[in-house]
Amino acid sequence: MRRKFKRIAAAAMATAMALSVAACGGSKKDSDKIILGYMGPLTGESALWGEVESNTLKMLVEETNANGGIIGKQIELKIYDNRGDAVETTNAARKALQNDGVVAFIGPDSSSGAIALAEVCEEYKVPHITTTGTNYKVTQREEDGSVRPYAFRICLSDPQLGDIMGGYAKDKLGYQKVAILYEISSEYSLGITQNFTNSFEAKGGQVTITEAYKTGDVDFRAQLSKIKENGDFDALMIPANYKEVGLIARQARSLGIEVPFLGVDAWMMQDLFEIAKDEVQGAVFPCAMDVNDESLQEFKNAFQEKWNMDPDKGGTDAYLAYDCFELVKYAIETAGEADPQKIRDAMENAKDVQCLTSVISMDPQTHNPVRTASIFQIQGTDFVKLDEYRME
C-alpha cells in the first residue's frame, strides 16, 4: 500500500499535528492520543541516521494524523536523543516510560542501543522495534537463544545476512572456496562470519582461510598478505562497515589480490566510493531492500522536498523506519486499542503486512522479519540489484 504525501504548509502543520520532540521526561498519558516514541542518535557521530529516521517518522505521523490517525486517535511522536550510546538509551527510555505514556518505541539504529532498550522495554512491558540493529541479541537472549518478548526488528539479522550471503555465494555465484577478513572485536562482523561459514560449508563450499583485525585498524596489509599467500580462494568476504571496506579493498588490490569481493549491507553507502571506487567494482552483497526500487520514488521525492535532503544519505535507515511505522500501525489497528501488551501480541503474530519495502511477517520464535532480501552488485557508483532472496 503506497502512501500519498500531501503538501501542507509547515507552520500550519506544526500547529495542527500532535508532534512532540523531547529529550526526556514530558507530559502525562493522554487517552485521546496514541504516544509513540522514537529512540535514536540526534547528536554525535551517528546523528545522520537518527536524523533521517526521525524525519521519516515525523512525515508519517503528520500524514497519518491528517487522515484521521490510528483507530480514530491522533498520534503524538516523542523523540529521544540517545547520542548513539547504550547508557543514554537506558536513561532516556526509563524517563519516557515513567513519564510520557509511550505505548511503543521505534528504534534505535544500533544493536548496542537496541539491546539496552530491549531490557528496559521488557521491564515495563512495552514493545519496541529496531530499524537497523542487526545483532541477534537484540531479539534473543545470549544465554539460551530464547526470544525477548518485547523486542522486534524490521531489518535482517546478522545470522540472516550471513546465511543469505553464504548460500548465494555457493548456489548462485558458484564459488567453491572463500577467504574471510573480519573485525574480531565487532559482534556484527563476527556473527556474519560465523553464519556465512556455516551456510557456505553446509552447501559444500569451503572457507580456506580466516584473518581478523582490531577495531580502529587502518593497515590491513599483514592480514591480506597471509590471505594472498594462502592463495586458494575464489572470493574474499569482508563483513565490515564501508570505511574499513574502502581501505581493505585498496590495500588488497595493491597487494595483487584480484578475486571478487563479497560484502554485507553496511556497504550500501555512497561514501564508500570516495574511499575506493575502482577497487570495489563487481562486489556482491545482500541487503534488506533496494533503495532504487521505483515504488520508493514517491516517498523519496516527498522526503527531499520537505527536508531538502536525500534519504539515501542515511543508507536504508529512512525506508526501514517507514517499515517500522507501518508494522506498529498495523499492530495498533489489529489490537483495536493502544494497549502495549496487545500491540506486542499483534506484532509477534504479524502476517503478510504490506510495508513500504516488502511484504513482512514476523517470526514469533525469533522476532526477526520474514521478508524479501535483495542481492546487489557494485557497478560504477551504483548498487545494482541482481536478485532477490526471501527468508522463510
C-alpha positions as a printed Julia matrix, in Angstrom:
392×3 Matrix{Float64}:
  0.0     0.0     0.0
  1.61    3.22   -1.15
  1.14    6.36    0.9
  0.34    9.65   -0.8
  2.15   12.52    0.83
  0.29   15.8     0.86
  1.82   19.22    0.69
  0.91   21.09    3.83
  2.38   24.38    4.94
  4.99   23.85    7.6
  3.62   26.39   10.04
  0.09   25.09    9.84
  1.3    21.55   10.13
  3.3    22.29   13.25
  0.17   23.63   14.88
 -2.25   21.02   13.61
 -0.26   17.88   14.18
  0.42   16.36   17.56
  4.14   16.11   17.18
  6.38   16.47   20.2
 10.16   16.37   20.29
 11.61   15.68   23.71
 14.98   14.74   25.07
 13.46   13.1    28.13
 10.58   13.49   30.52
  7.33   15.04   29.28
  3.59   15.1    29.59
  1.27   12.62   31.25
 -0.53    9.98   29.23
 -3.46   11.36   27.24
 -6.13    8.76   26.42
 -7.19   10.79   23.36
 -3.78   10.33   21.82
 -1.52    7.42   20.99
  2.0     8.22   22.1
  4.81    6.61   20.11
  8.47    7.03   20.95
 11.46    7.26   18.67
 14.84    6.47   20.18
 17.94    7.33   18.18
 21.05    9.5    17.79
 20.3    13.15   17.11
 23.77   14.27   18.2
 27.19   12.66   17.94
 28.88   10.67   15.17
 25.73    8.71   14.3
 23.42   11.73   14.11
 22.86   11.36   10.35
 21.0     8.09   10.85
 18.91    9.49   13.67
 18.05   12.49   11.54
 16.75   10.53    8.55
 14.85    8.08   10.75
 13.18   10.72   12.9
 12.38   12.89    9.88
 10.7     9.91    8.23
  8.57    9.27   11.29
  7.6    12.93   11.56
  6.32   12.8     7.98
  4.37    9.62    8.6
  2.81   10.91   11.81
  1.77   14.12   10.06
  0.24   12.21    7.15
 -1.47    9.68    9.39
 -2.96   12.36   11.62
 -4.15   14.32    8.6
 -6.06   11.21    7.56
 -7.73   10.6    10.91
 -4.94    8.97   12.92
 -4.96    5.34   14.04
 -8.19    3.8    15.4
 -9.61    7.31   15.41
 -6.9     8.79   17.62
 -4.16   11.26   16.81
 -0.54   10.14   17.1
  1.94   12.03   19.23
  5.57   11.28   18.43
  8.11   11.86   21.17
 11.73   11.83   20.07
 14.55   10.9    22.42
 18.23   11.52   21.68
 20.34    8.59   22.84
 23.52   10.15   21.39
 24.38    6.75   19.94
 25.11    5.43   23.43
 23.64    2.42   25.26
 23.68    4.1    28.7
 21.94    7.18   27.32
 19.38    4.84   25.75
 18.64    3.21   29.1
 18.28    6.52   30.89
 16.08    8.12   28.23
 13.88    5.02   27.95
 13.24    4.87   31.69
 12.21    8.52   31.82
 10.0     8.09   28.75
  8.2     5.05   30.12
  7.82    6.52   33.58
  6.6     9.95   32.48
  5.38   10.07   28.9
  2.95    7.21   28.37
  4.8     5.76   25.36
  2.97    2.63   24.14
  5.62    1.51   21.62
  9.13    2.54   20.56
 10.69    2.65   17.12
 14.5     2.46   17.05
 17.25    2.76   17.79
 19.53    2.2    14.82
 22.4     0.39   16.57
 22.5    -3.09   18.09
 24.01   -1.9    21.37
 21.31    0.73   21.79
 18.58   -1.7    20.77
 19.74   -4.28   23.31
 19.71   -1.61   26.02
 16.22   -0.52   25.01
 15.01   -4.13   24.9
 15.95   -4.64   28.52
 14.07   -1.54   29.69
 11.06   -2.29   27.5
 10.84   -5.81   28.91
 10.85   -4.39   32.44
  7.98   -2.01   31.57
  6.25   -4.45   29.18
  6.25   -2.07   26.21
  7.23   -3.25   22.71
  9.95   -1.75   20.54
 11.17   -2.44   17.02
 14.68   -1.57   15.85
 15.35   -0.14   12.42
 18.87   -1.43   11.77
 20.01   -3.23   14.93
 21.2    -6.46   13.32
 22.81   -8.34   16.23
 20.82  -11.45   17.14
 20.93  -10.45   20.83
 18.55   -7.57   20.12
 15.65  -10.03   19.97
 17.12  -13.19   21.53
 18.87  -13.79   24.84
 22.53  -14.7    24.58
 22.42  -17.4    27.27
 19.76  -19.65   25.74
 18.55  -18.08   22.49
 15.05  -17.52   23.88
 13.13  -14.62   22.38
 12.97  -11.27   24.15
  9.19  -10.87   24.38
  9.01   -7.11   23.76
 11.87   -6.69   21.24
 11.43   -6.84   17.46
 13.42   -5.9    14.39
 12.48   -4.85   10.84
 15.93   -5.36    9.3
 17.65   -8.66    8.6
 19.69  -10.0    11.5
 23.41  -10.79   11.32
 22.68  -14.54   11.15
 20.2   -13.96    8.33
 22.7   -11.81    6.39
 25.45  -14.39    6.82
 23.14  -17.23    5.82
 21.98  -15.39    2.72
 25.45  -14.42    1.53
 26.86  -17.89    2.2
 24.06  -19.61    0.36
 24.09  -17.18   -2.55
 27.88  -17.37   -2.94
 27.71  -21.14   -3.36
 24.4   -21.68   -5.14
 24.21  -18.67   -7.45
 27.77  -17.37   -7.82
 29.3   -20.82   -7.92
 32.19  -20.13   -5.57
 33.82  -23.22   -4.08
 36.37  -21.6    -1.77
 36.25  -18.28    0.08
 38.64  -16.32    2.3
 37.32  -14.03    5.06
 38.76  -10.89    6.68
 36.67   -9.73    9.65
 36.78   -7.4    12.67
 37.45   -9.56   15.71
 36.02   -7.12   18.27
 32.8    -6.48   16.34
 29.84   -8.73   17.14
 28.33   -7.65   13.82
 31.34   -8.78   11.83
 31.93  -11.93   13.88
 28.28  -13.0    13.76
 28.09  -12.67   10.0
 31.39  -14.51    9.62
 30.14  -17.45   11.64
 26.84  -17.75    9.82
 28.39  -17.22    6.39
 30.83  -20.03    7.13
 28.1   -22.37    8.36
 25.84  -21.66    5.4
 28.58  -21.8     2.76
 30.09  -25.02    4.07
 26.69  -26.67    4.59
 26.21  -26.31    0.85
 29.57  -27.88    0.08
 31.8   -24.82   -0.03
 34.97  -24.31    1.98
 36.28  -21.3     3.9
 40.0   -21.82    3.33
 41.45  -19.01    5.48
 40.08  -16.54    8.03
 42.01  -13.5     9.23
 40.99  -10.85   11.76
 41.8    -7.23   12.58
 41.04   -4.97   15.55
 38.66   -2.03   15.78
 40.44    1.14   14.71
 42.99   -0.58   12.48
 43.76    1.19    9.22
 46.59   -1.01    7.93
 45.39   -4.46    6.9
 48.36   -5.48    4.77
 49.67   -8.08    7.23
 46.37   -9.98    7.23
 45.89   -9.54    3.49
 49.41  -10.82    2.82
 48.6   -14.02    4.73
 45.41  -14.41    2.75
 47.29  -13.9    -0.51
 49.94  -16.44    0.49
 47.19  -18.99    1.06
 46.07  -18.37   -2.5
 43.29  -20.94   -2.51
 40.05  -18.92   -2.75
 37.58  -17.71   -5.36
 36.41  -14.63   -3.46
 37.21  -12.55   -0.38
 34.38  -11.96    2.1
 34.66   -8.7     4.09
 31.87   -8.33    6.7
 32.71   -4.77    7.71
 31.49   -1.19    7.59
 32.13    0.84    4.46
 35.06    2.85    5.89
 37.09   -0.26    6.66
 35.96   -1.88    3.42
 37.31    1.01    1.38
 40.74    0.75    2.99
 40.81   -3.04    2.81
 39.81   -3.05   -0.85
 42.53   -0.55   -1.82
 45.2    -2.43    0.1
 44.08   -5.81   -1.24
 44.3    -4.66   -4.83
 47.68   -3.03   -4.22
 48.95   -6.4    -2.98
 47.71   -8.13   -6.1
 44.57   -9.78   -4.7
 42.26   -9.68   -7.7
 39.4   -12.01   -6.72
 35.85  -10.61   -6.34
 34.74   -9.21   -3.01
 31.69  -10.34   -1.05
 30.16   -8.0     1.5
 27.27   -7.04    3.75
 24.5    -4.45    3.98
 26.8    -1.89    5.65
 28.49   -1.43    2.26
 25.46    0.38    0.86
 26.77    3.89    1.43
 27.69    6.31   -1.34
 30.62    7.49    0.79
 32.3     4.14    0.05
 33.13    5.4    -3.44
 35.03    8.36   -2.03
 37.45    5.87   -0.44
 37.64    3.11   -3.04
 35.58    3.34   -6.19
 37.58    1.3    -8.69
 38.66   -1.32   -6.19
 35.16   -2.42   -5.16
 33.73   -2.84   -8.65
 31.82   -6.09   -9.06
 31.46   -6.72   -5.32
 28.28   -8.53   -4.29
 26.36   -8.17   -1.01
 22.87   -8.7     0.46
 20.57   -6.06    1.89
 17.06   -6.0     3.29
 15.86   -3.79    0.46
 16.58   -1.99   -2.8
 16.81    1.78   -2.33
 16.46    2.23   -6.1
 13.12    0.44   -6.35
 10.63    2.55   -8.28
  7.98    2.05   -5.6
 10.06    4.21   -3.23
 10.24    7.23   -5.52
  7.12    8.96   -4.2
  8.46    8.81   -0.66
 11.93    9.92   -1.79
 10.5    12.95   -3.54
  8.37   13.9    -0.54
 11.3    13.49    1.84
 13.59   15.56   -0.39
 11.0    18.32   -0.72
 10.25   18.51    2.99
 13.75   18.22    4.42
 15.94   19.32    1.49
 17.86   16.1     1.98
 18.28   12.86    0.05
 17.08    9.99    2.27
 19.7     7.75    0.66
 22.38    9.68    2.57
 21.33    7.54    5.51
 21.57    4.27    3.58
 18.44    2.19    4.2
 17.52    3.82    7.52
 14.71    6.08    6.28
 12.98    3.23    4.46
 13.29    0.79    7.34
 11.97    3.43    9.74
  8.97    3.69    7.41
  8.51   -0.1     7.58
  8.69    0.03   11.38
  5.94    2.63   11.5
  3.73    0.59    9.18
  4.16   -2.52   11.34
  3.39   -0.61   14.55
  0.37    0.98   12.89
 -0.81   -2.46   11.78
 -0.37   -3.81   15.32
 -2.4    -0.99   16.88
 -5.16   -1.41   14.31
 -5.18   -5.17   14.85
 -5.24   -4.76   18.63
 -8.04   -2.23   18.34
 -6.56   -0.17   21.15
 -3.28    1.39   22.2
 -2.53   -1.18   24.87
  1.22   -2.08   24.9
  0.63   -5.78   25.61
 -1.93   -6.13   22.84
  0.32   -4.2    20.45
  3.13   -6.61   21.32
  0.9    -9.62   20.68
 -0.19   -8.26   17.3
  3.4    -7.53   16.28
  4.5   -11.03   17.21
  1.77  -12.58   15.08
  2.02  -10.15   12.15
  1.44  -11.93    8.85
  1.91  -10.58    5.33
  1.86   -6.9     6.29
  2.35   -4.62    3.28
  5.06   -2.17    4.27
  6.99    0.27    2.11
  9.85   -2.01    1.07
  8.4    -5.51    1.36
  5.55   -7.7     2.49
  6.62   -8.57    6.02
  5.68  -11.26    8.51
  7.18  -11.74   11.97
  8.8   -14.97   13.12
  7.33  -15.49   16.62
 10.28  -17.66   17.65
 12.98  -15.06   16.93
 11.1   -11.77   16.38
 13.05  -11.45   13.12
 11.18  -10.38    9.99
 10.31  -12.78    7.22
 10.94  -10.53    4.25
 12.42  -10.42    0.79
 16.15   -9.68    0.71
 17.9    -8.13   -2.28
 21.3    -9.08   -3.68
 23.36   -6.2    -5.05
 26.45   -5.72   -7.17
 28.56   -2.56   -7.28
 28.67   -1.18  -10.82
 30.27    2.23  -11.16
 28.78    4.32   -8.37
 25.53    2.37   -8.39
 24.27   -0.51   -6.27
 22.6    -2.64   -8.94
 20.09   -5.25   -7.87
 20.97   -8.7    -9.19
 18.49  -10.96   -7.49
 16.03  -11.49   -4.65
 16.05  -13.98   -1.81
 13.23  -14.45    0.67
 13.89  -15.86    4.12
 11.22  -18.35    5.19
